[in-house]
Amino acid sequence: MLTAKERSTLRSIANGIKPNINIGKNGIADNIIEEIKTTLFHNELAKVSVLKACEVDKATLIEQICKLTECECVQQIGNKIVLYKFTEKKEFEHLLNSRRGAKQPLRK
């Protein structure tokens, strides 16, 4: 579960990202889930655009995506959804350094 501060940090980072995944009239397909998982693994943050042709309710869509990809919804504004999942990738600068016991950089 994300804290309010972490959610705020992720929102500010996601503000400059363009949606790279589109969900259309077919709803959630296996290839969309795999694309979201890949994006989350490499970036920890994914921005998804739900097209107007999508017939599935957005709340249901978010719930299904979060369940299938094991991620958390950061925010949903209009047709845009921002998703976050901590990655176990080595030598990666994590978006939230305080999570999962990652060491904070020393201040001088």
N, C-alpha and C positions, 0 to 999 in steps of 0.2 A: 504494500500500500504506500502510495506517495504522500508525503507531507505537503502542506500548503506551500511552503517555501520551495520544495523541489518541483512541484507542479508549476509554480511561477517561473522558476528558472528555465524549465523545459518549454514553457509557452514563449518566453522571450527568444529562445534559440529557434523554435519552430516558426516564428514570425517571418524570418528571412528565407525560409525554405519553400520552394514551389512543390505542389503535389506531384508525386512521381508515380502514383498508382491510381487508376480510375476504375470505379465499379459501375458497370452499366446495367442494362435491362436484364441480363442473365443473373444478376446478384453475385453471390459469392461462389466462385468456382475453385477447383483445386489449384489451378495455376495462379489465381489471385492470392490464395493463402500462402503458396510457396514464395511468391514474389514479396509478400509482406514479411515472411520469416527471413528471407535473404536480406532484405533492406534493414530489418531490425538487427540482424546479426552483424552487419557491416557498419551500421551507423547509430544503433541504439534508438533512433528516432525515425518514424515514418509518417509522412503526411499523405492522407488518402482523400481523393475527391469522389464524391458520390454524384453520379450524373442524374439529371432530372428524369431520365427514362427508367431509372431503377424503381421497381415496384415494391421493394421490401422497405418496411418502416426503419428509419435510421436507428432508433433505440435497439431494435431487434438485431439489426445489422452489426452494431457496435458490440453487443453482447456476444454474438456468434463469433466475430473476429477475435475478440479478447479470449474467448474460451478455446478456440482452435489454435491460436498462436501463443497462448499463455503470456499475453502482454497486458499492459494497462492503458486505459484511455486517459490522455492528458487533458484534452478538450475537444469539444465538438461545436463548431460555429457554422451555421448554415449547412452547406454541403461539404464542408471540410472536417476531417477527423485527424487528430494527432495521436499517435500511438508510441509507447515507450516500452522497451524491454532491455534490462541489463544484459550485456554480452559477456561471455567468459573468454573472449578473444584476448590473447596475449599481446603485449606491447601496443596497447590501444589506449588513447587518452579518453577516459570515460567522461560522459557529460556531467554526471553527478559523482564527484570524487568521494563524497562521504558515504556512499552506499557500499554495502558488502565488505566493509573493513578496508577499503582502499585507503592508502596513506595520503594525508593532506600534505601539500608542499610546505616546506618550512618558510616562515616569514623572517626577514632580516630587519 
